[in-house]
Each structure stands twice: as C-alpha cells, then as structure tokens.
Amino acid sequence: MALPVAPMLRIATYTVLQHLKGGRYPLVLMLEPLLRCNLACPGCGKIDYPDPILNQRLSYQQCMDAIDECGAPAVSIAGGEPLLHRDMPKIVQGYLEKKKLVILCTNALLLKKKINDYKPSPYFTWSIHLDGDKAMHDHAVDQKGTYEVAVEAIQLAQSKGFRVQINCTVFDGASPDRLAAFFDVMKAQGVEITVSPGYAYERAPDQEHFLNRQRTKNFFREVFKRGDDGKAWDFTNSPLFLDFLAGNQTYECTPWSMPLRTVFGWQKPCYLVGEGYVSTFKELMEGTDWEQYGVGKYEKCANCMVHCGFEGTAATDAIRHPLKMFSVARKGVRTEGEMAPDIDLSNQRPAENVYSTHVERELARIIAENPKGAKRTERAA
C-alpha cells in the first residue's frame, strides 16, 4: 500500500523547494509526547528514567507548536508508547487538520482498545513495531504473545481502512533467512516495511546485541539477496538508504532532518543522541555545533546507520543524483562486489556522560513546578 498521491506530492514539493533554498531543513518531526511505555524492551534506551519524568506528557498545544516551529511536512509520533497518552486522538487530528503526514508508532498492545478513537485518512499511517517473526519479535521485546497481538492489530486496522506499515529494528544475531521469510509474510499481508539496524543506546539494558557498521552491511546484503535484491518487498525506506545499508554508499548523517521534540525540549543533536535540550527549534538549529556529531566525529555515533539519521542524506542524494536513485529502484540493491569505503573513526572524540545531568535538571524542574505532585509520585513509586 504505497503512500497516497496527495501527501507524497506535498512532501516531494516541500523537499525540492527547501533544497533549492539551501541550508538545513527538517523532513520529519520526531515527537515523543511521553517516555512511559507498557513494554521494557532490552534494546531500548528511552524508558530508563525515574517515575516523575516518565509521568510527564507533552500537551496538545505543545505538540501543535512543535510542528509549527519546525515546519516539517510529516510527523512520526513515538515514545514511550503514544497510545498511553490520553490526548493522542486529539493530537493526531490536530496534525491532520494541518495537512501533515502522521505516522503513529505503537507496539499495538492497546490498538484494539483504542482504534475507534481514530479515523482513516490519506495522511494517517499506523506504524506497528514488529521486529521479525514470532520468536524474533517476542525475544526483542522480552514478552511472549506480543507478535500475535501485533499481527491481529495489523489485520484489524486494515479491515477498517487504515494504512498500515511495520517498523522493524534489526539486532545482531538475527537470521537473514528468517528476516527474509518474515518480509515475505508482510508482503503477502499488504504491509509496507520500515527497516533499520538498532542504535546502541548507552542506557539500554542489553549492550551485546547491537550491530556494528560492517556487520550491518554484510547482514543486509544477505537479506536483500533473498528478496530479488530487495525488490521483492515494499519498503517505506528510500532505495538509496537501502543501498547504504548494503554498503554501497558512503553517507554522513543529516541529524537535523528528523529533529526530536520530547518532554525535555528539543533534543541536541538528534533523535538518538541526547547531549542537551533547548526550548525552541530555532535554538536547536542555530545553537547546535553540528560538526561535533556524526560517524567519525563522536564516539556515540560510531556504529550508527539508523534511518532517522541517514534517510535525510539519502533524500538529498536522490535530489542531486536522480538517475542513481532510479537505477537502484529499478535494478535493486547491489549485494555483491566491493563496498564503498567507510568513514575513518580514528579521530572521533570520546563519548561524554550527560545522562545524570539531564535527569537531575528535569527532576528539579518538575519539583519546582509542582512540589506536592512530585512527592506523591515518589511515594507511589
């Protein structure tokens, strides 16, 4: 189920015009209106916060202000689990009224209960978290039965006329054969796939199963080989990003292409790396020393090949070299032969530990704003 024509043209027009203007611009607003989740996945670095922080929510108005500030044509709502936010239907409707493409990312545990709060729209997509077949997914989220819930939710949403895609994160130890077979199942169900290697969150409980860059490239070549060089399946990822995953492109990331607004503020420098927070999008764009971040520049970025950092680079490359993009789309991803040279890591600066500073500052703000409420939360925890 490809993206409908209207939002696709709107995004394409925006991207080309912004590119012609020059300078940095966002493609997708990444929104985390809450950090609370109803799962505790071992590979997640988003939920390791004290309860007073997990209980924070972005308001409806803060969510609307975020898209107005940055001007991106699309918003990807994640978390935490966004369906735990009681104002989520109102937030989604607010974005739709602004003609923004809305991608609502969920683990689907609450989707059956909540689905009637939403209406199908060409601008609205359910993105179901599904990291492979039953054994792969249940292991990744550390809870049995979640695969069946997600598949049932996909079928329910499709039956009600919603556009549905899956968000598939790949970790070290995954089997190319099994992932390819899983993609076949999704293809048969008419579901598009967003695929990405996992990011090695420093706070994730499981630090042993993240792919490094070389293993990522080798792995995706093996996967794409099993699917007619990737042409057998329907991806939401761009062809050049898939080509990058298979080691055929040397890309630096574009961290501002998918900026994150979270309960802390606008996160510097990107969705994955939290090195500081500012109050406005303007401060994020103008106050971030972008040259300090990226593969080869900062240790925390060393193994990153995640779509939220590199899809923006692939989009820019497609505008500059459309024939290359059309060639990969037509012929598929090259899975044999020499890979493109990778970025030298020898001069990257060491990682800084800033987590405690952010937590202490946020807790102090929460207590200052509502001393009684914060104490009640601490006692309940």
Phi, psi and chi 1 to 4 in degrees:
 res  aa     phi    psi   chi1   chi2   chi3   chi4
   1 MET       -   93.1 -175.1 -175.2  -69.3      -
   2 ALA   -68.4  161.5      -      -      -      -
   3 LEU   -60.2  132.5 -167.3   65.7      -      -
   4 PRO   -57.1  156.8  -26.7   35.7      -      -
   5 VAL   -61.9  -44.3  173.4      -      -      -
   6 ALA   -59.4  -54.7      -      -      -      -
   7 PRO   -66.2  -32.4   18.4  -29.2      -      -
   8 MET   -64.1  -44.5 -174.5  167.6   61.4      -
   9 LEU   -66.1  -38.1  -75.3  176.6      -      -
  10 ARG   -62.4  -44.0 -164.4  176.2 -177.5   88.4
  11 ILE   -69.5  -42.2  -67.2  171.6      -      -
  12 ALA   -62.4  -42.7      -      -      -      -
  13 THR   -63.3  -45.6  -58.9      -      -      -
  14 TYR   -57.7  -46.9  165.0   88.3      -      -
  15 THR   -63.8  -45.8  -55.4      -      -      -
  16 VAL   -64.5  -43.7  171.5      -      -      -
  17 LEU   -63.7  -42.3  -71.1  175.8      -      -
  18 GLN   -64.8  -38.2  -68.1  -64.5  -36.7      -
  19 HIS   -64.5  -41.2 -177.6   74.1      -      -
  20 LEU   -66.0  -33.1  -67.9  174.6      -      -
  21 LYS   -68.6  -27.1  -72.1 -179.9 -178.1  176.6
  22 GLY    82.9  171.6      -      -      -      -
  23 GLY    84.2 -177.8      -      -      -      -
  24 ARG   -91.2  141.0  -59.8 -175.5  176.5  101.4
  25 TYR  -149.7  151.0   59.3   90.9      -      -
  26 PRO   -88.6  148.7   31.1  -32.7      -      -
  27 LEU  -101.8  -43.2  -72.8  171.2      -      -
  28 VAL  -135.5  127.5  179.8      -      -      -
  29 LEU   -77.6  122.3  166.0   64.5      -      -
  30 MET   -92.7  122.5  -53.5  -64.6  -74.1      -
  31 LEU  -119.7  126.4 -173.4   78.9      -      -
  32 GLU  -117.9   88.4  -71.2 -179.2  -15.8      -
  33 PRO   -72.5  -10.7   27.5  -33.8      -      -
  34 LEU  -160.6  158.1   76.9  169.7      -      -
  35 LEU  -107.1   -8.8  -65.5  169.5      -      -
  36 ARG   -66.5  139.6  172.9   79.3   66.4 -173.3
  37 CYS  -136.5  159.9 -169.3      -      -      -
  38 ASN  -101.8   12.4   48.3    2.9      -      -
  39 LEU  -128.4  163.7  -75.3  174.8      -      -
  40 ALA  -133.8   72.7      -      -      -      -
  41 CYS   -68.7  136.6  -54.4      -      -      -
  42 PRO   -62.3  -25.6  -21.9   32.6      -      -
  43 GLY   -94.2    9.3      -      -      -      -
  44 CYS   -97.6  134.4  178.7      -      -      -
  45 GLY  -111.5   21.0      -      -      -      -
  46 LYS  -102.7  -12.3  -64.8  -78.5 -175.5  178.6
  47 ILE  -116.9   10.1   58.6  171.7      -      -
  48 ASP   -88.9   64.2 -175.6   24.7      -      -
  49 TYR  -130.5  156.7  -69.6  102.7      -      -
  50 PRO   -63.3  157.5  -19.5   30.3      -      -
  51 ASP   -55.8  -41.6  -85.5  -53.6      -      -
  52 PRO   -56.6  -32.1  -27.1   36.6      -      -
  53 ILE   -78.8  -41.7  -68.0  177.2      -      -
  54 LEU   -62.8  -22.8  -67.3  177.5      -      -
  55 ASN   -85.9   -3.0  -70.1  -22.1      -      -
  56 GLN   -74.6  148.0  -64.1  -64.5  -63.6      -
  57 ARG  -136.7  140.9  -55.6  -75.1 -172.2  -89.8
  58 LEU   -75.2  136.3  -72.6 -179.7      -      -
  59 SER   -76.8  166.7   68.6      -      -      -
  60 TYR   -54.6  -46.1  165.7   79.8      -      -
  61 GLN   -66.5  -38.0 -167.9   56.6   51.8      -
  62 GLN   -62.2  -38.1  -74.2  175.1  -48.8      -
  63 CYS   -66.4  -41.6  -65.0      -      -      -
  64 MET   -67.8  -40.1  -64.1  -56.8  106.9      -
  65 ASP   -61.8  -35.9  -69.2  -15.4      -      -
  66 ALA   -62.4  -43.8      -      -      -      -
  67 ILE   -72.9  -33.5 -159.6   74.7      -      -
  68 ASP   -67.9  -37.0  -69.2  -20.5      -      -
  69 GLU   -64.7  -48.2  -84.2 -170.7   66.4      -
  70 CYS   -88.5  -29.1   76.3      -      -      -
  71 GLY    78.2    8.4      -      -      -      -
  72 ALA   -62.0  147.6      -      -      -      -
  73 PRO   -80.6   -7.5   28.9  -33.8      -      -
  74 ALA  -141.2  154.4      -      -      -      -
  75 VAL  -134.9  132.4   53.4      -      -      -
  76 SER  -109.8  115.9  177.5      -      -      -
  77 ILE   -99.9  118.4  -53.8  173.2      -      -
  78 ALA  -130.0 -144.8      -      -      -      -
  79 GLY   178.0 -132.6      -      -      -      -
  80 GLY    49.1 -174.8      -      -      -      -
  81 GLU  -107.9  109.3  168.5   52.0   50.0      -
  82 PRO   -63.5  -25.0   16.9  -27.9      -      -
  83 LEU   -71.5   -7.9  -64.6 -169.6      -      -
  84 LEU   -78.7  -13.7  -68.9  173.2      -      -
  85 HIS   -82.1  118.2 -164.2  -53.5      -      -
  86 ARG   -66.4  -22.1   64.6 -177.6  179.6 -176.8
  87 ASP   -95.9   11.6  -70.6  -25.9      -      -
  88 MET   -59.8  -42.0 -170.2   47.9   54.7      -
  89 PRO   -58.5  -40.6  -25.0   35.9      -      -
  90 LYS   -66.2  -39.6 -177.7 -179.3  176.4 -177.3
  91 ILE   -63.9  -46.3  -67.5  167.8      -      -
  92 VAL   -60.1  -46.0  168.0      -      -      -
  93 GLN   -62.3  -37.3 -174.5   59.0   34.9      -
  94 GLY   -61.0  -42.0      -      -      -      -
  95 TYR   -68.4  -40.0  -73.7  137.6      -      -
  96 LEU   -63.0  -37.4  -66.5  176.6      -      -
  97 GLU   -67.0  -21.4  -70.1  172.3   -0.4      -
  98 LYS   -89.8    5.4  -67.3  176.4 -179.3  -71.6
  99 LYS    62.0   36.0  -65.1  -67.9 -175.7 -173.4
 100 LYS   -94.9  143.9  -56.3  -65.7 -178.4 -179.7
 101 LEU   -74.8  122.4  177.0   67.1      -      -
 102 VAL  -109.8  123.9 -178.2      -      -      -
 103 ILE  -115.2  110.6  -57.5  164.0      -      -
 104 LEU   -99.8  107.2 -174.8   50.6      -      -
 105 CYS   -89.2  128.2  -53.8      -      -      -
 106 THR  -147.6  152.0  173.1      -      -      -
 107 ASN   -81.7   -3.1   57.7   36.7      -      -
 108 ALA    76.8    1.7      -      -      -      -
 109 LEU   -63.2  -28.5  -64.3 -176.2      -      -
 110 LEU  -108.1    3.3  -67.4  171.1      -      -
 111 LEU   -64.6  -41.2 -165.4  143.8      -      -
 112 LYS   -59.0  -39.0 -175.7  176.1 -179.5 -179.4
 113 LYS   -73.1  -32.5  178.5 -179.6  177.9 -178.1
 114 LYS  -101.3  -10.8  -56.8  -84.5 -171.3  176.2
 115 ILE   -61.0  -31.1 -165.8  165.9      -      -
 116 ASN   -73.4   -3.6  -70.3  -29.3      -      -
 117 ASP   -81.6   -5.1  -65.4  -23.3      -      -
 118 TYR  -126.4  156.5  -57.6   85.4      -      -
 119 LYS  -124.0  143.8  -64.3  178.3 -178.8  177.4
 120 PRO   -61.3  146.2  -19.9   31.2      -      -
 121 SER  -156.4  147.5  163.2      -      -      -
 122 PRO   -60.0  -18.6  -21.2   31.8      -      -
 123 TYR   -99.4    6.2  -74.1   83.9      -      -
 124 PHE  -122.8  133.0  179.5   63.5      -      -
 125 THR  -134.6  132.4  -61.3      -      -      -
 126 TRP   -81.6  128.8  -71.4  106.0      -      -
 127 SER  -114.5  106.8 -179.4      -      -      -
 128 ILE   -92.2  127.1  -50.7  -65.1      -      -
 129 HIS   -71.1  115.8  175.2 -157.2      -      -
 130 LEU  -150.0  104.0 -155.7   49.9      -      -
 131 ASP   -94.8   46.3  -68.4  -20.7      -      -
 132 GLY   115.4 -165.2      -      -      -      -
 133 ASP   -70.3 -175.9   61.9   23.4      -      -
 134 LYS   -53.8  -50.0  173.7  178.2  167.8   53.1
 135 ALA   -67.8  -41.4      -      -      -      -
 136 MET   -63.7  -47.6  -65.7  168.1   69.7      -
 137 HIS   -69.0  -47.1  179.0   69.9      -      -
 138 ASP   -62.4  -33.7  -73.9   -0.2      -      -
 139 HIS   -69.1  -41.6  175.3   72.6      -      -
 140 ALA   -64.2  -35.5      -      -      -      -
 141 VAL   -99.1   -2.5  -55.8      -      -      -
 142 ASP    60.7   40.2 -163.7   26.7      -      -
 143 GLN  -155.0  120.5 -175.0  166.2  -49.7      -
 144 LYS   -68.6  146.7  -67.5 -178.8  178.9  179.2
 145 GLY    90.4   -8.4      -      -      -      -
 146 THR   -71.1  -29.7   50.1      -      -      -
 147 TYR   -62.9  -48.3  177.7   85.3      -      -
 148 GLU   -61.2  -39.5  -73.9   91.9  -16.7      -
 149 VAL   -61.8  -43.5  172.6      -      -      -
 150 ALA   -66.4  -43.3      -      -      -      -
 151 VAL   -64.4  -41.9  169.5      -      -      -
 152 GLU   -61.9  -39.0 -175.8 -179.4   -6.2      -
 153 ALA   -65.8  -40.0      -      -      -      -
 154 ILE   -58.9  -48.2  -71.1  171.0      -      -
 155 GLN   -65.3  -38.3  -65.2  167.0  -13.0      -
 156 LEU   -63.8  -47.1  174.3   64.4      -      -
 157 ALA   -62.6  -42.9      -      -      -      -
 158 GLN   -62.4  -39.7  -71.9  178.4  -41.6      -
 159 SER   -65.2  -23.6   72.0      -      -      -
 160 LYS   -95.4    5.4  -70.7 -179.3  174.3  -70.4
 161 GLY    90.7   12.7      -      -      -      -
 162 PHE   -83.0  150.1  -71.6   95.9      -      -
 163 ARG   -81.1  133.3 -176.5  172.8 -177.1  -85.8
 164 VAL  -131.2  136.9 -177.0      -      -      -
 165 GLN  -133.8  166.2   64.0 -173.2   42.7      -
 166 ILE  -112.8  153.6   62.8  159.1      -      -
 167 ASN  -113.1  107.5 -173.9  -10.2      -      -
 168 CYS  -112.1  113.5  179.9      -      -      -
 169 THR  -100.6  134.7  -56.6      -      -      -
 170 VAL  -109.4  134.7  179.5      -      -      -
 171 PHE  -118.1  164.0  -61.8   94.7      -      -
 172 ASP   -61.0  141.7 -161.8   12.2      -      -
 173 GLY    96.5   -8.0      -      -      -      -
 174 ALA   -67.5  150.4      -      -      -      -
 175 SER   -96.3  124.2  159.6      -      -      -
 176 PRO   -57.6  -38.8  -25.4   35.0      -      -
 177 ASP   -61.6  -46.9  -78.0  -28.9      -      -
 178 ARG   -71.1  -37.2  -71.3  176.6   57.4 -178.5
 179 LEU   -67.4  -39.8 -169.3   65.1      -      -
 180 ALA   -63.1  -41.9      -      -      -      -
 181 ALA   -63.9  -38.0      -      -      -      -
 182 PHE   -64.0  -41.7  167.8   68.8      -      -
 183 PHE   -61.7  -36.4  -74.2  171.9      -      -
 184 ASP   -60.5  -41.3  -72.4  -20.8      -      -
 185 VAL   -63.7  -43.5  171.6      -      -      -
 186 MET   -65.4  -38.4  -68.6  -62.3  103.6      -
 187 LYS   -60.5  -44.6  170.9   72.8  174.4 -178.3
 188 ALA   -63.5  -28.5      -      -      -      -
 189 GLN   -88.4    1.2  -67.0 -167.3    8.4      -
 190 GLY    73.2   33.1      -      -      -      -
 191 VAL  -111.7  130.7  177.4      -      -      -
 192 GLU   -78.7  160.1  -75.5 -173.5  -68.7      -
 193 ILE  -124.4  127.8  -57.1  158.9      -      -
 194 THR  -104.0  118.3  -60.7      -      -      -
 195 VAL  -120.4  145.8   66.9      -      -      -
 196 SER  -162.0  146.3  179.5      -      -      -
 197 PRO   -70.3  151.9   25.9  -32.5      -      -
 198 GLY   -72.1  151.7      -      -      -      -
 199 TYR   -92.7  138.7  173.6   75.2      -      -
 200 ALA   -78.8   76.4      -      -      -      -
 201 TYR   -59.2  131.4  -71.6  107.6      -      -
 202 GLU   -67.2  -21.9   59.8 -174.5  -49.4      -
 203 ARG   -98.9    2.7  -57.6  -70.1  -57.7 -178.9
 204 ALA   -68.5  137.5      -      -      -      -
 205 PRO   -60.1  -36.5  -23.8   33.9      -      -
 206 ASP  -101.8  108.4 -179.7    0.5      -      -
 207 GLN  -101.7    2.9  -70.1  -69.5  -41.2      -
 208 GLU   -99.5   -5.0  -62.9 -179.5   -3.6      -
 209 HIS  -122.5   32.7  -68.1   93.8      -      -
 210 PHE   -97.6  139.4  -67.0  111.3      -      -
 211 LEU   -76.3  139.0  -71.8  156.8      -      -
 212 ASN   -86.7  176.9   63.9   27.9      -      -
 213 ARG   -65.5  -41.7  -71.7  170.4   68.9   86.5
 214 GLN   -67.0  -42.6 -169.6   57.1   49.0      -
 215 ARG   -66.8  -33.6  -71.3 -155.2  -65.2  -89.3
 216 THR   -59.9  -47.8  -64.7      -      -      -
 217 LYS   -64.6  -45.8  -62.4  169.1 -171.5  175.2
 218 ASN   -62.3  -41.0  -67.3  -25.4      -      -
 219 PHE   -63.8  -47.6  177.1   82.3      -      -
 220 PHE   -71.0  -29.0  -82.7  101.4      -      -
 221 ARG   -61.0  -42.1  -77.9 -163.4  170.2 -166.3
 222 GLU   -65.9  -38.1  -68.9  -58.9  -45.2      -
 223 VAL   -66.6  -50.2  172.6      -      -      -
 224 PHE   -64.5  -31.9  -66.3  145.4      -      -
 225 LYS   -56.4  -35.4  -81.3  179.7 -171.6  174.8
 226 ARG   -81.0   -2.3  -71.1  157.1  171.4   79.2
 227 GLY  -132.7   47.8      -      -      -      -
 228 ASP    53.3   49.9 -168.4   19.1      -      -
 229 ASP    56.1   35.7  -65.8  -24.9      -      -
 230 GLY    91.0  -11.1      -      -      -      -
 231 LYS   -76.3  -13.3  -67.3 -176.2  -66.0 -179.1
 232 ALA   -72.7  -17.3      -      -      -      -
 233 TRP  -121.3  162.0  -51.7  -57.4      -      -
 234 ASP  -102.5  110.3  -63.5  -36.6      -      -
 235 PHE  -104.0  145.9  -69.4  102.5      -      -
 236 THR   -82.6  -20.1   63.0      -      -      -
 237 ASN   -64.3  150.0  -55.7  102.8      -      -
 238 SER   -73.9  153.4   67.2      -      -      -
 239 PRO   -57.0  -38.0  -26.2   34.9      -      -
 240 LEU   -72.9  -27.8  -72.9  178.8      -      -
 241 PHE   -68.5  -40.6  174.6   73.9      -      -
 242 LEU   -63.6  -38.8  -60.5  177.3      -      -
 243 ASP   -63.8  -36.2 -151.3   39.8      -      -
 244 PHE   -64.0  -43.4  162.8   70.6      -      -
 245 LEU   -60.3  -30.8  -72.5 -176.8      -      -
 246 ALA   -88.3    9.6      -      -      -      -
 247 GLY    82.4   18.9      -      -      -      -
 248 ASN  -100.9   -1.4  -59.7  -38.5      -      -
 249 GLN  -133.6  139.6  -54.7  -68.9  -24.6      -
 250 THR  -100.3  102.0  -57.3      -      -      -
 251 TYR  -116.3  140.4  -77.0  160.0      -      -
 252 GLU   -92.8  153.3  -66.1 -171.0    3.7      -
 253 CYS   -76.4  161.9   74.8      -      -      -
 254 THR  -121.0   81.4  -51.2      -      -      -
 255 PRO   -64.6  -26.5   20.2  -30.7      -      -
 256 TRP   -81.0   -6.4   54.1   83.6      -      -
 257 SER   -70.5  -26.6   64.1      -      -      -
 258 MET  -132.6   74.6  -62.5 -170.4 -174.2      -
 259 PRO   -71.6  149.5   28.6  -35.0      -      -
 260 LEU  -107.5  126.4  172.7   63.8      -      -
 261 ARG  -107.7  118.0  175.5   66.5  164.9   94.5
 262 THR  -125.4 -176.0 -177.2      -      -      -
 263 VAL   -66.3  -18.0  -66.3      -      -      -
 264 PHE   -81.0  -22.8  -65.1  123.2      -      -
 265 GLY   130.3 -155.6      -      -      -      -
 266 TRP   -84.3  124.6  -68.6   91.8      -      -
 267 GLN   -86.9  130.3  179.8  166.7  -56.9      -
 268 LYS  -100.2  132.2  -61.3  169.5   64.1  173.9
 269 PRO   -98.7  -11.2   35.4  -35.2      -      -
 270 CYS  -155.5 -176.7   70.6      -      -      -
 271 TYR   -62.2  -31.1  176.3   68.8      -      -
 272 LEU   -96.7  -36.2  -59.1  165.2      -      -
 273 VAL  -108.7  117.8  179.5      -      -      -
 274 GLY  -104.3   96.3      -      -      -      -
 275 GLU  -107.7    0.9  -60.4  -71.6  -68.5      -
 276 GLY   164.8  164.1      -      -      -      -
 277 TYR  -135.8  142.9  -62.3   88.0      -      -
 278 VAL  -131.3  165.2  -68.3      -      -      -
 279 SER   -82.7  -26.4  -59.9      -      -      -
 280 THR  -129.9  157.3   67.4      -      -      -
 281 PHE   -65.0  -36.1  179.7   71.0      -      -
 282 LYS   -60.1  -42.7 -178.5  179.4  173.9   61.6
 283 GLU   -63.4  -38.3  -71.0  179.0   85.8      -
 284 LEU   -61.7  -48.0  171.8   71.0      -      -
 285 MET   -71.3  -39.2  -63.9  -61.6  -79.9      -
 286 GLU   -94.6  -19.0  -63.0  179.3   -1.1      -
 287 GLY  -103.9    1.3      -      -      -      -
 288 THR   -96.2  131.2  -57.3      -      -      -
 289 ASP   -85.3   85.7 -174.1   -5.1      -      -
 290 TRP   -60.9  -27.2  -60.2  104.5      -      -
 291 GLU   -69.7   -9.8  -69.0  -56.6  -45.3      -
 292 GLN   -84.4   -6.7  -68.0  -65.4  -52.1      -
 293 TYR  -125.6  155.8  -57.3  101.9      -      -
 294 GLY   121.1  166.5      -      -      -      -
 295 VAL   -61.2  130.2  178.7      -      -      -
 296 GLY    89.4  -10.1      -      -      -      -
 297 LYS  -111.5  -33.3  -61.3  173.9 -178.2  173.9
 298 TYR  -140.6  134.5 -170.3   37.9      -      -
 299 GLU   -58.8  -36.0 -158.6  171.6   56.4      -
 300 LYS   -66.8  -17.2  -70.3 -177.6 -177.3  177.5
 301 CYS   -96.0   -1.8  -53.6      -      -      -
 302 ALA   -54.5  -43.6      -      -      -      -
 303 ASN  -105.5   11.9  -73.6  -47.0      -      -
 304 CYS   -76.7  129.0 -176.9      -      -      -
 305 MET  -136.7   29.7  -65.5 -177.4   72.6      -
 306 VAL   -75.1  146.9 -179.1      -      -      -
 307 HIS   -60.3  -34.5   64.1  -62.1      -      -
 308 CYS   -68.4  -16.6   60.6      -      -      -
 309 GLY   -97.1  -28.4      -      -      -      -
 310 PHE  -113.3  -12.4  -67.4   91.5      -      -
 311 GLU   -63.8  -36.1  -83.5  -74.6   12.3      -
 312 GLY   -63.4  -38.6      -      -      -      -
 313 THR   -65.4  -43.1  -49.4      -      -      -
 314 ALA   -63.1  -37.5      -      -      -      -
 315 ALA   -64.9  -42.9      -      -      -      -
 316 THR   -63.8  -41.6  -58.9      -      -      -
 317 ASP   -62.0  -37.4 -164.1   19.9      -      -
 318 ALA   -66.3  -37.1      -      -      -      -
 319 ILE   -67.8  -40.4  -66.9  172.7      -      -
 320 ARG   -75.3  -32.6  -69.1  174.1  175.8  165.4
 321 HIS  -132.0   69.1  -54.0   99.3      -      -
 322 PRO   -61.8  -33.3   19.9  -31.6      -      -
 323 LEU   -65.6  -36.6  -66.2 -179.3      -      -
 324 LYS   -63.6  -43.1 -178.7  169.9   75.1  172.5
 325 MET   -63.6  -44.9 -171.7  -88.5  -69.8      -
 326 PHE   -66.4  -33.3  -74.5  123.6      -      -
 327 SER   -64.4  -44.8  177.3      -      -      -
 328 VAL   -66.5  -39.8  174.6      -      -      -
 329 ALA   -63.0  -36.6      -      -      -      -
 330 ARG   -82.0  -44.0 -175.3  173.2   63.2   85.2
 331 LYS   -89.2  -22.8  -63.7  179.0 -179.2  177.2
 332 GLY    96.3  176.5      -      -      -      -
 333 VAL   -80.5  134.5  174.7      -      -      -
 334 ARG   -72.6  126.7 -177.8  168.1   58.6   84.1
 335 THR  -117.4    9.1   56.2      -      -      -
 336 GLU  -132.1  163.3  -58.9  -73.5  -10.0      -
 337 GLY    90.1 -178.1      -      -      -      -
 338 GLU   -68.1  143.3 -170.7  174.1  -11.0      -
 339 MET   -87.8  160.1  -67.9 -175.5 -179.9      -
 340 ALA   -67.5  147.6      -      -      -      -
 341 PRO   -61.2  143.2   20.3  -30.6      -      -
 342 ASP   -92.2  169.9 -152.0  -18.6      -      -
 343 ILE   -80.5  136.4  -63.4  171.4      -      -
 344 ASP   -67.5  130.5  178.0   21.4      -      -
 345 LEU  -100.4    1.6  -59.5 -179.7      -      -
 346 SER   -69.0  -20.5   60.1      -      -      -
 347 ASN  -109.5   13.5  -66.9  -41.6      -      -
 348 GLN   -69.7  144.4   63.2 -175.1   -1.1      -
 349 ARG   -79.8  152.1   65.9 -172.3  175.9   96.1
 350 PRO   -68.2  154.9   20.7  -29.2      -      -
 351 ALA   -67.7  146.3      -      -      -      -
 352 GLU  -109.2  141.5  -63.3  179.4   17.8      -
 353 ASN   -92.6  103.1 -177.2    6.5      -      -
 354 VAL  -116.3   -0.9  -63.6      -      -      -
 355 TYR   -57.1  -50.7  175.2   83.6      -      -
 356 SER   -60.7  -37.8  -62.4      -      -      -
 357 THR   -62.1  -44.2  -57.0      -      -      -
 358 HIS   -64.0  -43.6  -62.1  -33.3      -      -
 359 VAL   -64.3  -46.6  170.3      -      -      -
 360 GLU   -61.7  -41.5  -70.1  169.5    6.3      -
 361 ARG   -66.7  -40.8 -175.4  168.4   55.2 -137.4
 362 GLU   -68.8  -40.2 -172.8   65.4    6.3      -
 363 LEU   -63.4  -39.7  -73.7  174.5      -      -
 364 ALA   -63.4  -39.2      -      -      -      -
 365 ARG   -65.9  -43.3 -178.4 -169.3   65.3   78.4
 366 ILE   -61.9  -44.6  -67.6  169.2      -      -
 367 ILE   -65.4  -39.8  -67.1  170.8      -      -
 368 ALA   -64.9  -37.1      -      -      -      -
 369 GLU   -76.9  -33.6  -69.2  179.7   -5.8      -
 370 ASN  -149.7   77.4 -173.2    0.7      -      -
 371 PRO   -57.9  -43.2  -22.4   33.3      -      -
 372 LYS   -67.6  -41.5  -67.3 -177.6  179.2  178.5
 373 GLY   -64.0  -41.6      -      -      -      -
 374 ALA   -63.5  -39.6      -      -      -      -
 375 LYS   -67.4  -37.7  -73.3 -178.0  179.5  178.6
 376 ARG   -62.8  -40.2  -77.7 -162.4  -60.1  -88.4
 377 THR   -64.1  -42.7  -58.0      -      -      -
 378 GLU   -63.5  -40.5  -70.8  172.1   -7.1      -
 379 ARG   -67.1  -39.2  -74.8 -163.2  -62.9  -90.3
 380 ALA   -65.5  -36.1      -      -      -      -
 381 ALA   -71.3      -      -      -      -      -
